[in-house]
Amino acid sequence: MGGKKKYTLVIKEGEKTVCRFPLHGGRIYQVGRDKKVADIVLEHARISRRHCSIRYDEEKECLWVKDFSSNGCALSDGSDMFQNIFVKVGMQEEILFTNTEYRISIQKNRSFLKRLYKKMREEGEKNDD
């Protein structure tokens, strides 16, 4: 699947958006405190040097998350994640970093939505003719 990216990884601390990353299928994003190993750097004492890895699966439209941290990660549905095992995370769920206010969510890109709505309108107009 190529083309424009449909989703963005959004990192928040409380209500403040800290950073955004467009998701690329198959790429693994490293999250942590160490700038040498992390693609997404979060400077907080309770964030491990290498906290977790996140991989976006374009075909299944989900994330695969592996927790490496000593403090742990959890999902917004209340379930804890196991260390060193990739866990499937749905697009509607949030990943929570235990003992911090950090959380990761997924958002559809607005530009993708605009193109999709435009295409739907154009197809609807063709069908009206």
N, C-alpha and C positions, 0 to 999 in steps of 0.2 A: 504494500500500500504506500504510495508516495504522496507527493503534493503537500498542500498546506497542513500545518499542525492544528489539530482540533482541540487539544487540551493544554492547559497550563498548570504546572505544579505551583501551588500558592502556600508560602510559609508565613504563619502569623505568630506573633507573641502577644497574647491577649487579643485585643481587637486591632492591633497595629500590624499591617502587612509589612513583613521584613524583606521578602524577595519573591520573585516570580521566575519560573523557568518553563519555556515551551518544552513539551514532552516530545521526544523522538522515540519511535518504536524500537524496542530492543536495547536501547542505551541504558546503562546502569549508572545511576546518580549516587555518589557517596555523600552522606550528610554527616557532619561532625565539626569538632572544634579545631582540628589540625588542618591548616591551609595547604600542607603538603599532600594530603590524601583526600581531602573533601572537595567536591565540586560546589557544594552548598555549605558555607561556613557559618556556624552559629556560635557566637562567643558568649558562653554561659558556663559557669562552673559545673553544673550538673549534666552538661552535654559531653559525652565521651569524645575522645580524639577522633575515633571512627564510630559514630553512633549507630548508623544503619545504612543499608543500601536499598535503593528503590529502582525497580525496573518497570517500564510501561509496556504492556502487552497490547499492541494495536488490534490484533485479531480478536482477542477476548474482551477488549476494552476494560482492562482492569490493571491494577498495580500488583507487583510482587515485591514484598518488603521483607528484608532480613535484618533482624535486630542484633547488633554486636555489643550493645552498651551494657554497662554495669548497673545503670538505673532502670533500664527497661523502656519499652514502648507498649502502648495499648491502643485499642481501636475505640472509636466513638460509641460502639454498641456495648462497651464495658468489658470486652474480652481482652485478656493479656496476650502478648505475642511471645512465642518461644525464641530463645536465643539461637542464632546460627542456622535457622531454618527459614526458607522463603515461605511467606504466608500470603495467600491471595487476598487482596483488599479491593472491595467494590468501589466504583467511581463515586458513590454517594457517601462513603464512609470517610472519617477523618482519622489520621494517625496522630496520636498524642504522645508527647515525650514526658514520661513519668517525672514528677517532682519539678516540673517547669510549666510555664504558660505557653510553650511552643506547641503548635499543631500544624499539620499538613493537610491540605485539601486539594481537590481537583476542580478546575473550572473550565467550562467550554469557552473557547476563544470567541470573543465578540465578532471579530472579522469573519470567522468561519460561520457563525450564526447568520450574519448579514448576507453572506454569499448564499447560504442555504435557503433563507427566506426569499431572496431575490429569484433564485432558480425556481422555487415553488410557485411564486407569483407568475413568472414567465410561463411555466408549464400550465398553470391554471388558465392564463389568458389564451394560450394555444388551444386548450380544450374547449374554451368558450366559442371559438370561431367556427 
